[in-house]
Amino acid sequence: MPEHADIPTVETFGQRVQRARERTGKTRAVVAGLMGQSTEWVKAVETGRIGMPRLPKLLRLAHVLGVEDLAELTGDERISATTYSKAQHGDLPLIKRALTTYQLTVGERQPEPVDVLTARVRQAWKLWHARDRRTGPKDSVEGNRSRIGAVLPALFADTRYAAQALDGADRRRALVALAETYHLAQLFLSFQPAPDLVMLTGDRAMAAARDADSPRALASAAWYVNHVHRDAGEAAEARVDLAEQAAALLPSDDDPDHIARRGLLYLAAALSYAKTGQAGDAWRYWDKADAAARRLGDEYAHPWLMFGRGIVDAYAITMYNDLLQPGKALQVADSLDLKRIPSATRRSYHLIETARAYGLAGEGVSAVSLLEKAYEESRETIEYNLYARSALPELAKSGPRVVRDDALRLARKLAVPV
């Protein structure tokens, strides 16, 4: 008689949740606090005593666990957090095509001068950080993704071509411009249904920075790779090691750019440790970032990385949120001067993080108010933010009655299913 083939074991929803939680290094208590539930609730989900929650809570759980694709939790490969929420930007196919189009040979045309390419990259950064531009009716705006989505394909083509066609110092400068173009693509792709492209751009940016042999470019690439790996739930130690390596390559001098990039890498390490609940290490690195910001002065902000006093203070809110200390996060928020952050997208993000702190503290009225402010700063930043998309339906249905209509109205503006 032929032997029966082993029947593969199908993981339950609870087992997938437990696997995702353990991969990120979070305890049940940490996940429970971020979800606004009890530790017993998390245990009940993982052991199967509680079934899969409804979409809004499922999206929040995915966010807490650093899961971009809901299939990792649900087992249904057709569902992802962003596609199910219809959070796909119209320019995503163009960006994907630009990233996957290759020219293997150098043609006869002359590459664009590197100074011109660098100026175009700087202009693209300004487009990313600028406030929304009204283009018609009250709710018709041109947001940050739309602005850079229009320029990225040509910028990719020209920076790649220059890096192929040029030699020596000019080639290295072209590679630095190419690495920054990949950083812009990473920002565009964040919270889009394309996690593979996010990883691809992070890896390519690091490769371009290494080929350029530029400590500055490697520092900024390490900052953005840290974000990618942190959101993917990779080990905190690996992220911190990368940040430390990149920081060690920067010259120890009084150049504000070097000080800012080193401070940014310390901030990356702080955020990594906070994400996994390691408070002591998190604040030890935050102190280093704080020292760099103080050395640069209160009015300094890096022209495109935005490191400065405002960013260091604002990320303390995120760290306290991840460490389940919303009260302390709100103390920081009370004294945060957003004027020190010359970026509408960053201001919007940190307003959302302040809303998250209010949500963790059970203050729904303030949470809705902050989400509305974030919308005014940068519509597309909040439109593709997973926390905002998961919180608004719950606030519209079960938040304080005085703001349910406001939450519903904002959810509809963002095309969030309620």
Secondary structure as GFF3:
##gff-version 3
##sequence-region A 1 418
A	DSSP	alpha_helix	13	24	.	.	.	ID=ss1
A	DSSP	alpha_helix	28	35	.	.	.	ID=ss2
A	DSSP	alpha_helix	39	47	.	.	.	ID=ss3
A	DSSP	alpha_helix	55	64	.	.	.	ID=ss4
A	DSSP	alpha_helix	71	74	.	.	.	ID=ss5
A	DSSP	alpha_helix	81	84	.	.	.	ID=ss6
A	DSSP	alpha_helix	92	99	.	.	.	ID=ss7
A	DSSP	alpha_helix	114	129	.	.	.	ID=ss8
A	DSSP	beta_strand	133	134	.	.	.	ID=ss9
A	DSSP	beta_strand	141	142	.	.	.	ID=ss10
A	DSSP	alpha_helix	144	149	.	.	.	ID=ss11
A	DSSP	alpha_helix	152	165	.	.	.	ID=ss12
A	DSSP	alpha_helix	168	189	.	.	.	ID=ss13
A	DSSP	alpha_helix	195	212	.	.	.	ID=ss14
A	DSSP	alpha_helix	215	231	.	.	.	ID=ss15
A	DSSP	alpha_helix	236	249	.	.	.	ID=ss16
A	DSSP	alpha_helix	256	275	.	.	.	ID=ss17
A	DSSP	alpha_helix	279	296	.	.	.	ID=ss18
A	DSSP	alpha_helix	309	322	.	.	.	ID=ss19
A	DSSP	alpha_helix	326	335	.	.	.	ID=ss20
A	DSSP	three_ten_helix	338	340	.	.	.	ID=ss21
A	DSSP	alpha_helix	344	360	.	.	.	ID=ss22
A	DSSP	alpha_helix	364	377	.	.	.	ID=ss23
A	DSSP	alpha_helix	379	383	.	.	.	ID=ss24
A	DSSP	alpha_helix	386	398	.	.	.	ID=ss25
A	DSSP	alpha_helix	401	413	.	.	.	ID=ss26
###
